[in-house]
Amino acid sequence: MKKRILAVVGFLALTILALGIAQEVLKAKFIQDSTTIIDGFYAEKRNDIDVLFLGSSNCFCTIDPLVLYEEYGIASYDFASSSQSMDISLLYLKEALKRQKPKVVALEVNYIPGQNTSGIGEDSMLWGLTNMPLTVDKLQCIYQLLGKVDEEYMSYVFPLLRYHERWKEISKQDYTYPSQDKTNWSKGYLRTDEVSDSPVDLSEYTQEGTSWLDERAVECLGEMAKICKKEGIELILFKSPRVGWYQYFTIEIEALAKGYGITFLDYNALVEEVGLDMTKDFRDIAHLNNQGAAKVSSHMGAYLKEHFSLPDRRTDDKENSWDQAVAYQKRLQLGEGYFADTMTVKECKEMLDGMEDYATILTYKGRKDKIQYQWIYVEGNPVLSKAWNEDGIEHEKINNMDVVLVRKSKGLQILVNGENYYSPLQNWSVIVYDLKTDKVVAVLGYDE
């Protein structure tokens, strides 16, 4: 009997493990949205965040936590998801406070006016709920949004039920993402240099109209205010600049905020003060790009430092995750232009030898004997040396960099993580790979 019980328990454990693995592979990955934002939040050290931002894409496209950190030393995070309804914002607050003790919570209010809540549906729920851990608060949130327990309800509880047929479209990323480092180096912010095709026109902001506040959204805000008050957290409201937001919305939100004794910042009314350029600072009519977000974030940081007692984390004795994130973003800016002054492969190699956490793939094809040479270096130290005089393949794995060197009759190929980066136009080819960001950051060519 004991053996049978152990066998049954073992079988059930293996079944649950298999289903869990299958669910992680099959469920949708909202990269640069809720998946990486949520996973990044849970990768943060406990009780490290001083300011928590909540809301929809209008939040994570407006507030750049690294600007707040570099300019004011504020440790913040954008805990947001696309089309985040107020029920989901409330859930995020509850879950966040299980791991963090922020001094300020800032809520982006796009989904409080009734006219803006009509579009909340399946996409909002998928983006907001799929990657959130299964807790009682999540179960309550799903029920509040659906109003019943049925097949659809269970599909949000167990994503495998929703995505079990997705096996037809899964990619390599679906298999590799679960084991990847979940650190979010932008602290939830969506980085983009895209610029709107045409100037953004916010002139309709002052047009007349009527609005109402969604009853459930107001209930959620009231609960959030109650939670923050109980935990000794300052709550503020803000609105990102965008087409489709009107002054009569602002009047309603201001009255609501006043009732709770909290501040509301409307960046549609602060466009000139912030210095936004309608031709350069927007990605589209509803979202800012990096340049615009930097301006609003700088203004928000100044407001937070003036009105709340927030520590300057730049003065910490030890390097923190915001220091690391700033350094990471600066590494991402390295490109071909960084090597513009190098005229020969020797000068380039000497520069690379002094750089930490970079790998270099050198190729020389200029010999008359048709022998082609390739080398791989890590921080100037040789890892591989190959002289090609016949067709073949060499494979090298360095951290997360997977390199395949191929010689065949049609020429050379250099595959880095599955993509060919080799260009035969010049005698020397230099491929630079950042082992920190896991990206090819430069592909260079030299004649000598």
Residue pairs with C-beta under 8 A, 6 or more apart in sequence:
19 160
22 160
23 158
23 159
23 160
23 163
24 178
25 170
25 174
25 175
25 178
26 159
26 160
26 163
26 164
26 166
26 167
26 170
26 174
27 130
27 131
27 159
27 160
27 162
27 163
27 166
28 35
28 126
28 130
28 159
28 163
28 166
29 35
29 173
29 174
29 177
30 36
30 81
30 82
30 126
30 127
30 130
30 131
31 173
32 190
33 57
33 81
33 82
33 127
33 190
34 80
34 81
34 82
34 127
34 128
34 130
34 131
35 130
35 131
35 177
36 182
36 184
37 60
37 78
37 79
37 80
37 81
37 184
37 188
38 79
38 81
38 131
38 132
39 131
39 182
39 184
40 77
40 182
40 183
40 184
40 187
40 188
41 77
41 79
41 96
41 99
41 184
41 188
42 99
42 133
42 182
43 181
43 182
43 183
43 184
44 77
44 99
44 100
44 321
45 321
46 99
46 100
47 99
47 100
47 101
48 75
48 100
48 320
48 321
49 75
49 76
49 77
49 96
49 100
49 102
50 74
50 75
50 76
50 102
50 103
50 104
50 310
50 311
50 313
51 68
51 74
51 75
51 76
51 77
51 102
51 103
51 104
51 105
51 106
51 304
51 310
52 76
52 77
52 79
52 93
52 96
52 100
52 102
52 104
52 105
52 106
53 59
53 60
53 63
53 65
53 76
53 77
53 78
53 79
53 80
53 105
53 106
53 107
53 108
53 188
54 79
54 80
54 84
54 89
54 92
54 93
54 105
54 106
54 107
54 108
55 80
55 84
55 89
55 107
55 108
55 109
55 110
55 111
56 80
56 81
56 82
56 83
56 84
56 108
56 110
56 111
57 80
57 81
57 82
57 83
57 190
57 286
57 287
58 108
58 110
58 239
58 240
58 242
58 286
58 287
59 78
59 80
59 84
59 108
59 240
60 78
60 80
60 188
60 189
60 190
61 189
61 190
61 192
61 240
61 283
61 287
61 288
61 293
62 108
62 240
62 241
62 267
62 287
62 288
62 293
62 296
62 297
63 76
63 78
63 106
63 189
63 293
63 296
63 297
63 300
64 186
64 189
64 191
64 290
64 293
64 294
64 297
65 74
65 75
65 76
65 77
65 78
65 186
65 187
65 188
65 189
65 297
65 322
65 325
66 186
66 187
66 189
66 322
66 325
66 326
66 329
67 293
67 294
67 297
67 298
67 301
68 74
68 76
68 297
68 300
68 301
68 304
69 75
69 76
69 313
69 314
69 322
69 325
69 326
70 326
71 298
71 301
72 301
72 302
72 304
72 305
72 310
72 312
73 310
73 311
73 312
73 313
73 314
73 315
74 301
74 304
74 305
74 310
74 312
74 313
75 311
75 313
75 320
75 322
76 187
77 187
77 188
78 187
78 188
78 189
79 92
79 96
79 188
80 92
80 108
80 188
81 88
81 92
81 124
81 127
81 128
82 123
82 124
82 127
82 128
83 111
83 119
83 120
83 123
83 124
83 127
83 128
84 92
84 111
84 124
84 127
84 128
85 111
85 117
85 120
85 124
85 128
85 145
85 217
86 111
86 112
86 117
86 214
86 216
86 217
86 220
86 221
87 141
87 144
87 145
87 216
87 220
88 124
88 125
88 128
88 129
88 141
88 145
89 107
89 111
89 220
89 224
90 141
90 220
90 223
90 224
91 128
91 129
91 132
91 137
91 138
91 141
92 128
92 132
93 105
93 224
93 227
93 228
94 137
94 227
95 132
95 133
95 135
95 137
95 138
96 102
97 227
97 231
101 231
102 233
103 233
103 234
103 308
103 309
103 310
104 233
104 234
104 235
104 236
104 304
104 308
104 310
105 224
105 228
105 233
105 234
105 235
105 236
106 235
106 236
106 237
106 238
106 300
107 221
107 224
107 235
107 236
107 237
107 238
108 237
108 238
108 239
108 240
109 237
109 238
109 239
109 253
109 264
110 116
110 239
110 240
110 242
110 245
111 117
111 120
111 214
111 217
112 213
112 214
112 217
112 218
112 221
112 253
112 256
113 211
113 212
113 213
113 214
113 249
113 252
113 253
114 211
114 212
114 213
114 214
114 217
115 211
115 212
117 214
117 216
117 217
125 142
125 145
125 156
129 138
129 141
129 142
129 156
130 156
130 159
132 138
134 157
138 157
139 157
142 153
142 156
142 157
143 149
143 153
144 216
146 152
146 153
146 156
151 161
154 161
155 161
155 162
156 162
172 418
183 321
185 324
185 325
185 328
185 329
185 437
186 325
186 329
187 322
187 325
189 293
191 290
191 329
192 283
192 289
192 290
193 289
193 290
193 291
194 283
194 284
194 289
195 279
195 280
195 282
195 283
195 289
196 282
196 283
196 284
196 285
199 278
199 279
200 243
200 278
200 282
200 284
200 285
201 243
201 278
202 241
202 242
202 243
202 268
202 271
202 278
204 243
204 246
205 245
205 246
205 247
205 268
205 269
206 246
206 247
207 246
207 247
208 248
209 246
209 248
210 248
211 246
211 248
211 249
211 252
212 252
213 252
213 253
213 256
218 256
221 256
221 260
222 260
224 235
225 235
225 260
225 262
227 233
228 234
228 235
229 235
234 308
235 260
235 262
236 262
236 263
236 264
236 265
237 253
237 257
237 262
237 263
237 264
237 265
238 264
238 265
238 266
238 267
238 300
239 245
239 249
239 250
239 253
239 264
239 265
239 266
239 267
239 268
240 267
240 287
240 288
240 296
241 267
241 268
241 270
241 271
241 274
241 276
241 288
241 292
241 296
242 268
242 285
242 286
242 287
243 285
243 286
244 285
244 286
245 268
247 268
247 269
250 264
250 266
250 268
250 269
253 264
253 266
254 264
254 266
257 263
257 264
263 307
265 300
265 303
267 274
267 296
267 299
270 299
273 299
274 295
274 296
274 299
275 295
276 292
276 295
276 296
277 291
277 292
280 291
280 292
281 288
281 289
281 291
281 292
281 295
282 288
282 289
282 292
283 289
283 292
288 296
304 310
313 320
313 322
314 323
316 323
328 436
328 437
331 434
331 436
331 437
331 441
332 437
332 439
332 441
334 432
334 434
334 441
334 442
335 441
335 442
336 442
336 443
336 444
338 442
339 348
339 351
339 432
339 442
339 444
341 347
342 348
342 351
342 444
342 446
343 446
344 446
344 448
345 362
345 428
345 430
345 446
345 448
348 430
348 444
348 446
349 360
349 362
349 377
349 430
352 358
352 360
352 377
352 380
352 430
352 432
353 377
353 379
353 380
354 380
355 379
356 379
357 379
357 434
357 435
357 436
358 378
358 379
358 432
358 433
358 434
358 435
359 376
359 377
359 378
359 383
359 398
359 401
359 432
359 433
359 435
360 375
360 376
360 377
360 378
360 430
360 431
360 432
360 433
361 374
361 375
361 376
361 403
361 405
361 414
361 416
361 421
361 429
361 430
361 431
361 433
362 374
362 375
362 376
362 377
362 428
362 429
362 430
363 372
363 373
363 374
363 412
363 414
363 422
363 428
363 429
363 430
364 372
364 373
364 374
364 427
364 428
365 372
365 412
365 424
365 427
365 429
366 427
366 428
367 373
370 389
371 387
371 388
371 389
372 387
372 388
372 407
372 412
373 385
373 386
373 387
373 388
374 384
374 385
374 386
374 388
374 394
374 405
374 412
374 414
375 382
375 384
375 385
375 386
376 382
376 383
376 384
376 396
376 398
376 403
377 383
378 398
378 435
383 396
383 398
384 394
384 396
386 394
386 405
388 407
388 412
390 407
391 407
391 408
391 409
392 406
392 407
393 404
393 405
393 406
393 407
394 404
394 405
395 402
395 403
395 404
395 405
396 403
396 405
397 403
398 435
399 435
399 438
400 417
400 435
400 438
401 416
401 417
401 433
401 435
401 438
402 415
402 416
402 417
402 418
403 414
403 415
403 416
404 413
404 414
404 415
405 412
405 413
405 414
405 415
406 412
406 413
406 414
406 415
411 424
412 422
412 424
413 420
413 422
414 420
414 421
414 422
414 429
414 431
415 421
416 431
416 433
416 440
417 438
419 440
421 431
421 440
421 443
422 429
422 431
423 429
423 443
423 445
425 445
426 445
426 446
426 447
427 446
427 447
427 448
428 445
428 446
428 447
428 448
429 443
429 444
429 445
430 442
430 443
430 444
430 445
430 446
431 440
431 442
431 443
431 444
432 440
432 441
432 442
432 443
432 444
433 439
433 440
433 441
434 440
434 441
